[in-house]
Amino acid sequence: MPIMKVIKPGFQSSIQDLGRFGFSHLGISASGAADAASLRIGNLLLGNDQNSAAIEMTLVGGEFFFDSESIIAITGSDFRPMLNGIQIPLWETVLIKSGQTLRFGATQSGARCYLCIKDGFSVDKILGSTSTHLLTGIGGYKGRSLMKDDEINFAGSDTKNFKRQCVKKEIVNEIMSNKKIFVTKAPQSNYFSTETLELFSSSTYIVCEEADRMGLRLIGSALRQINNKDIITEGVSLGAIQVSHDGNPIILFVEHQTTGGYPKIANVISAHLHKIGQLRPRDEIKFSFVSIEEAYKLRIGLELLISPESLISI
């Protein structure tokens, strides 16, 4: 099979799809792309199944050599991709020729960039998914981040009828917008006073340096419980916002622990989870409460953005 060789891996590059589901009771969170919207659109551009395996890069991208031709699409944040020294666009199909090298730099905007390839990268599925769960070392390429000299197979494709297409600019702007993050109330929202809930939704928080795929610890206005009653450890969900003993919130992310004992003040709505995946250390974040009904409408709106109608031929 055709091979893509890793010349430089970047800071943290890994194989990801949309995640593995149904194993939380075994202590295995879904993992998958931190910005699932960008990955899905990249695969959509290529005519792939939206769950096809791609490479997720974080903060600093890698360098990759292709021994065969194919078609790629790069989505997410701008890592200044260069093909044989020539800058190429994001959110657009690009023809890769045999012997070419694709190099990424440091991010110019958000946290993560996605390299999608026609028909996806060829790695084995573990528990129904190709995604790399870095904390447990399962899935992806040998259960870890990519390293120098790794060789990853891809299907290869007929490029004779290659057609360029891109995502409409207004769709990209909407997907990559990092305005307020919408949240719903969580199981322990009643552990906090009305004034504290208002403080949470009116304050600006800063993402700590320790932010990773497991969670994002935030610094800002301390959130105090009405009383300091502990809760029995219980199952937690993707996007849950726990409040630690110091009063600072923690957003549980794609490789989160599946149980927790901190009270949860809110939960990021599913339509905004991809925005969390683009937050970098020292980024600022603000929250706003919405109803379950509004969260549902926003999810439908996101799904309408990730559709063939969002693509145009060029």
C-alpha positions as CSV (number, residue, x, y, z in Angstrom):
1,M,0.0,0.0,0.0
2,P,1.1,3.6,-0.5
3,I,3.0,5.1,2.5
4,M,3.2,8.4,4.2
5,K,6.4,8.7,6.2
6,V,6.8,10.9,9.2
7,I,9.9,13.1,8.8
8,K,9.0,15.3,11.9
9,P,6.0,14.4,14.1
10,G,5.3,17.9,15.5
11,F,4.3,18.4,19.1
12,Q,1.5,15.9,19.4
13,S,0.2,14.4,16.2
14,S,-2.0,11.3,16.3
15,I,-4.5,9.3,14.3
16,Q,-8.1,10.2,15.2
17,D,-11.6,9.5,13.9
18,L,-14.8,10.5,15.7
19,G,-14.1,8.2,18.6
20,R,-15.2,4.9,20.2
21,F,-18.5,4.8,22.0
22,G,-20.2,2.4,24.4
23,F,-17.2,1.6,26.6
24,S,-17.5,4.2,29.4
25,H,-18.7,1.5,31.8
26,L,-15.3,-0.1,31.2
27,G,-13.5,3.1,32.0
28,I,-12.7,4.0,28.4
29,S,-13.8,7.4,27.2
30,A,-14.7,8.1,23.6
31,S,-11.4,9.9,22.6
32,G,-11.6,10.9,18.9
33,A,-11.0,14.3,17.3
34,A,-10.8,17.2,19.6
35,D,-12.4,19.3,16.9
36,A,-14.8,16.8,15.3
37,A,-16.4,19.4,13.1
38,S,-13.2,20.2,11.3
39,L,-12.4,16.5,10.8
40,R,-15.9,15.8,9.5
41,I,-15.7,18.6,7.0
42,G,-12.2,17.5,5.8
43,N,-13.6,14.1,5.1
44,L,-16.6,15.6,3.4
45,L,-14.4,17.5,1.0
46,L,-12.8,14.3,0.0
47,G,-16.0,12.3,-0.4
48,N,-14.9,10.1,2.5
49,D,-17.1,8.6,5.3
50,Q,-17.0,11.4,7.9
51,N,-15.6,8.9,10.4
52,S,-12.5,8.2,8.3
53,A,-9.1,8.3,10.1
54,A,-7.1,11.5,9.8
55,I,-4.1,13.0,11.5
56,E,-4.7,15.5,14.3
57,M,-1.9,18.0,15.0
58,T,-1.6,20.1,18.1
59,L,0.0,23.6,18.4
60,V,3.0,22.6,16.2
61,G,2.5,20.5,13.1
62,G,4.7,17.8,11.5
63,E,6.5,17.0,8.2
64,F,5.4,14.1,6.0
65,F,6.7,12.5,2.9
66,F,4.3,10.7,0.4
67,D,5.6,7.9,-1.8
68,S,2.4,7.9,-3.9
69,E,-0.1,10.4,-5.2
70,S,-3.4,11.1,-3.5
71,I,-5.8,13.9,-2.6
72,I,-5.8,15.6,0.8
73,A,-7.7,18.3,2.6
74,I,-6.4,20.3,5.6
75,T,-9.0,21.8,8.1
76,G,-9.0,23.3,11.5
77,S,-6.5,26.0,12.6
78,D,-3.9,27.5,10.3
79,F,-0.6,25.7,10.7
80,R,0.8,27.3,7.5
81,P,1.0,24.1,5.4
82,M,3.7,24.0,2.7
83,L,3.8,21.4,-0.1
84,N,7.4,21.2,-1.4
85,G,8.0,24.7,-0.1
86,I,4.8,26.2,-1.6
87,Q,2.1,27.3,0.8
88,I,-1.3,25.5,0.2
89,P,-4.8,26.5,1.3
90,L,-6.9,25.1,4.1
91,W,-10.5,23.9,3.7
92,E,-9.8,22.8,0.1
93,T,-8.9,19.7,-1.8
94,V,-5.2,19.5,-2.7
95,L,-3.5,17.1,-5.1
96,I,-0.4,15.3,-3.6
97,K,2.1,13.9,-6.1
98,S,4.4,11.0,-5.5
99,G,7.7,12.1,-3.8
100,Q,6.3,15.4,-2.4
101,T,6.7,16.6,1.2
102,L,4.1,18.3,3.2
103,R,5.3,20.5,6.1
104,F,3.4,22.3,8.8
105,G,4.5,25.0,11.2
106,A,3.2,26.4,14.4
107,T,-0.4,27.4,14.7
108,Q,-1.4,30.8,13.7
109,S,-4.8,30.7,15.4
110,G,-6.4,27.8,17.4
111,A,-5.0,24.6,18.8
112,R,-5.5,21.9,16.3
113,C,-5.2,21.1,12.6
114,Y,-6.4,18.1,10.6
115,L,-4.8,16.3,7.7
116,C,-7.4,14.2,5.9
117,I,-6.6,12.0,2.9
118,K,-8.8,10.4,0.3
119,D,-10.3,7.2,1.7
120,G,-8.6,7.8,5.1
121,F,-5.4,6.4,6.6
122,S,-5.2,2.6,7.0
123,V,-4.9,1.6,10.6
124,D,-6.6,-1.2,12.5
125,K,-9.8,-0.5,14.5
126,I,-9.7,-1.1,18.2
127,L,-13.1,-1.4,19.9
128,G,-14.7,-0.1,16.7
129,S,-12.5,3.0,16.2
130,T,-9.2,4.0,14.8
131,S,-8.8,6.9,17.2
132,T,-5.7,7.1,19.5
133,H,-6.5,7.1,23.2
134,L,-3.2,8.5,24.4
135,L,-3.7,7.9,28.1
136,T,-4.4,4.2,27.7
137,G,-2.2,3.6,24.7
138,I,-4.8,2.0,22.5
139,G,-5.9,2.6,18.9
140,G,-4.4,4.8,16.2
141,Y,-0.8,4.1,15.2
142,K,0.7,1.8,17.9
143,G,-1.5,3.5,20.5
144,R,0.7,6.6,20.7
145,S,1.5,10.0,19.1
146,L,3.4,9.8,15.8
147,M,7.2,9.6,15.9
148,K,10.0,10.2,13.4
149,D,10.2,7.5,10.7
150,D,6.7,6.1,11.4
151,E,5.2,4.9,8.1
152,I,1.4,5.1,7.8
153,N,-0.5,3.3,5.0
154,F,-3.2,5.0,3.0
155,A,-5.4,3.7,0.2
156,G,-4.1,5.7,-2.7
157,S,-6.6,7.0,-5.3
158,D,-7.1,7.7,-8.9
159,T,-6.2,11.4,-9.3
160,K,-6.8,11.7,-13.0
161,N,-10.3,13.3,-12.5
162,F,-9.2,15.5,-9.6
163,K,-11.5,18.4,-9.0
164,R,-10.8,21.2,-6.7
165,Q,-13.5,22.2,-4.2
166,C,-13.5,24.2,-1.0
167,V,-15.7,25.1,1.9
168,K,-17.7,28.3,1.7
169,K,-15.9,31.1,3.6
170,E,-18.9,31.9,5.7
171,I,-19.1,28.3,6.8
172,V,-15.5,28.2,7.9
173,N,-15.9,31.5,9.8
174,E,-18.9,30.0,11.6
175,I,-17.2,26.7,12.5
176,M,-14.0,28.4,13.7
177,S,-15.7,31.1,15.7
178,N,-14.6,31.1,19.3
179,K,-17.2,33.4,20.8
180,K,-19.1,32.5,24.0
181,I,-19.3,28.8,24.8
182,F,-22.9,27.8,25.4
183,V,-23.6,25.4,28.3
184,T,-26.6,23.8,30.0
185,K,-27.1,23.3,33.7
186,A,-25.6,20.1,35.1
187,P,-26.6,17.6,37.9
188,Q,-25.1,19.7,40.7
189,S,-25.9,23.2,39.4
190,N,-28.1,23.5,42.5
191,Y,-25.0,23.2,44.7
192,F,-24.2,26.8,43.7
193,S,-26.2,29.9,44.5
194,T,-27.9,32.0,41.8
195,E,-25.2,34.6,42.3
196,T,-22.5,32.1,41.7
197,L,-24.2,30.8,38.6
198,E,-24.3,34.4,37.4
199,L,-20.7,34.9,38.3
200,F,-19.8,31.8,36.3
201,S,-21.6,33.1,33.2
202,S,-20.4,36.7,33.4
203,S,-16.7,36.0,34.1
204,T,-13.8,35.5,31.7
205,Y,-11.6,32.5,32.4
206,I,-8.1,31.7,31.1
207,V,-7.1,28.3,29.9
208,C,-4.2,26.9,32.0
209,E,-0.9,25.6,30.5
210,E,-1.9,22.0,31.6
211,A,-4.8,21.9,29.1
212,D,-4.8,18.6,27.1
213,R,-7.1,16.1,25.6
214,M,-8.2,14.9,29.0
215,G,-9.4,18.3,30.2
216,L,-8.9,22.0,30.4
217,R,-8.3,23.6,33.8
218,L,-9.4,27.2,33.9
219,I,-8.4,30.2,36.1
220,G,-10.7,33.0,36.9
221,S,-13.5,33.9,39.4
222,A,-13.6,31.3,42.1
223,L,-16.9,29.4,42.3
224,R,-18.0,28.5,45.8
225,Q,-20.7,26.0,46.7
226,I,-23.6,26.8,48.9
227,N,-22.1,24.2,51.2
228,N,-19.0,22.1,50.9
229,K,-20.9,18.8,50.7
230,D,-19.0,16.1,48.7
231,I,-20.8,14.0,46.2
232,I,-20.5,10.2,45.7
233,T,-18.2,9.5,42.7
234,E,-20.4,9.1,39.6
235,G,-20.2,8.8,35.9
236,V,-19.2,12.0,34.0
237,S,-19.8,13.1,30.4
238,L,-17.8,14.8,27.7
239,G,-18.0,18.5,28.2
240,A,-18.9,18.4,31.9
241,I,-17.6,21.3,33.8
242,Q,-16.5,20.3,37.3
243,V,-15.6,22.7,40.1
244,S,-12.5,21.7,42.1
245,H,-11.8,22.5,45.7
246,D,-10.1,25.7,44.8
247,G,-13.2,27.0,43.0
248,N,-11.8,26.9,39.5
249,P,-13.7,25.1,36.7
250,I,-12.3,22.1,34.8
251,I,-13.8,21.1,31.4
252,L,-13.7,17.4,30.9
253,F,-12.6,16.6,27.3
254,V,-12.3,13.8,24.8
255,E,-10.0,11.6,27.0
256,H,-11.7,12.4,30.3
257,Q,-11.9,10.1,33.2
258,T,-15.3,8.3,33.1
259,T,-16.1,9.0,36.8
260,G,-15.6,11.9,39.1
261,G,-16.4,13.3,42.5
262,Y,-16.3,17.0,42.0
263,P,-19.7,18.8,41.6
264,K,-20.6,19.8,38.0
265,I,-21.9,23.3,37.5
266,A,-22.6,23.1,33.8
267,N,-22.0,21.0,30.6
268,V,-20.8,22.3,27.2
269,I,-23.5,21.8,24.6
270,S,-22.6,19.2,21.9
271,A,-22.7,21.9,19.2
272,H,-19.8,23.8,20.8
273,L,-17.5,20.9,21.8
274,H,-15.4,21.5,18.7
275,K,-14.8,25.0,19.9
276,I,-13.2,23.6,23.1
277,G,-10.9,21.6,20.9
278,Q,-9.4,24.8,19.4
279,L,-8.6,26.5,22.8
280,R,-4.9,27.0,23.5
281,P,-3.2,27.7,26.8
282,R,-3.7,31.3,27.9
283,D,-6.8,31.7,25.6
284,E,-9.8,33.4,27.2
285,I,-13.2,31.8,27.4
286,K,-16.7,32.9,28.5
287,F,-19.8,30.8,29.1
288,S,-23.5,31.4,28.6
289,F,-26.4,29.2,29.8
290,V,-28.9,28.0,27.3
291,S,-31.9,25.7,27.6
292,I,-31.9,22.1,26.4
293,E,-34.3,23.1,23.6
294,E,-31.9,25.9,22.4
295,A,-28.9,23.4,22.6
296,Y,-30.9,21.0,20.4
297,K,-31.6,23.7,17.9
298,L,-27.9,24.7,17.8
299,R,-26.9,21.1,17.2
300,I,-29.2,20.9,14.2
301,G,-27.7,24.2,13.0
302,L,-24.2,22.7,13.2
303,E,-25.3,19.6,11.3
304,L,-26.6,21.8,8.5
305,L,-23.2,23.4,8.2
306,I,-21.5,20.0,7.8
307,S,-23.2,19.1,4.5
308,P,-22.5,19.0,0.8
309,E,-24.3,22.3,0.4
310,S,-21.4,24.0,2.3
311,L,-18.9,23.0,-0.5
312,I,-18.3,24.8,-3.8
313,S,-16.3,23.8,-6.9
314,I,-13.3,26.1,-7.8
